[in-house]
Amino acid sequence: MSITLDHTPFPALDLRRPAVTRTTYVSAAAQPAAPLRLTGRGRAVIVAVALAVITTLAIVFGSAVAATDSASEPGIVTTVTVQPGQTLWSIAAEARPNADIRSTVDEIVKLNALEDGASLPIGSTLAVPVQD
């Protein structure tokens, strides 16, 4: 029996370099963010939303302040305490018997900031325009 030996040398090991390499991943949060850029459609959407907000605010708050060309003339006003069975119509007829009762009722509602169709509480005090 014979044994043959192969005398080929092994490759030299490089001990300076590790055999396993590591891969390092950088997270997205560590990278600086790209600047925000708007497209034409994005600009149009922003303008449309801004106009919608301005229009809504103008409709909601614009009706609260209404300017008129005619200045209201100050009139003589008296106070009336509401008795049982009295209505705005009867109070207006007593205050201005010769004037249009509808306009007198409207003035009483405006002077006292009354709600349309609300009943008058008995004992409440109302400002009523008197005869001109």
Buried (B, 14 or more C-beta within 10 A) or exposed (E): EEEEEEEEEEEEEEEEEEEEEEEEEEEEEEEEEEEEEEEEEEEEEEEEEEEEEEEEEEEEEEEEEEEEEEEEEEEEBEEBEBEEEBEBEEBBBEBBEEBEBEEBBEBBBEBBEBEEEEEBEEEEEBBBBEEE
